[in-house]
Each structure stands twice: as C-alpha cells, then as structure tokens.
Amino acid sequence: MAGDVWTLVRSFVALEDGYAMDLLVGSATAQDIEDRLLDHARIVTGNAAFRKRG
C-alpha cells in the first residue's frame, strides 16, 4: 500500500458515514453501498480481492 494505513481507515469510515445518508433516504441500497466501499478499498489498496459481491 502506498499510503498510511490510518489515512485509509479514516477515509473508509468517513465514506461509510456519508453513504448511510444515501441508505436512509432510499437513494441507494445496502448492496450499492457495500459495492462502493469495496470499490474504494480495491482502488486504494490495489488488492483485487476487494471485488463486488452479488
């Protein structure tokens, strides 16, 4: 990983918190949000194991 792990953790938590609003107002499903978070993890870490499910 090219960056600091704690920076990754903080950004992941911020994304998760922000996406909760999409879930609450119905503009995204839980699966949509999971896919977005996995996309972020894959892009940031370069690890292909973080791929969409479903």
ChimeraX attribute file (.defattr): number of C-alpha atoms within 10 A of each C-alpha:
attribute: neighborCount
match mode: 1-to-1
recipient: residues
	/A:1	9
	/A:2	7
	/A:3	9
	/A:4	8
	/A:5	11
	/A:6	9
	/A:7	9
	/A:8	16
	/A:9	12
	/A:10	11
	/A:11	13
	/A:12	16
	/A:13	12
	/A:14	11
	/A:15	15
	/A:16	15
	/A:17	11
	/A:18	11
	/A:19	20
	/A:20	15
	/A:21	12
	/A:22	15
	/A:23	15
	/A:24	11
	/A:25	9
	/A:26	10
	/A:27	10
	/A:28	14
	/A:29	15
	/A:30	14
	/A:31	13
	/A:32	15
	/A:33	17
	/A:34	16
	/A:35	17
	/A:36	17
	/A:37	20
	/A:38	19
	/A:39	16
	/A:40	18
	/A:41	19
	/A:42	16
	/A:43	12
	/A:44	13
	/A:45	16
	/A:46	12
	/A:47	11
	/A:48	12
	/A:49	10
	/A:50	16
	/A:51	16
	/A:52	15
	/A:53	8
	/A:54	5
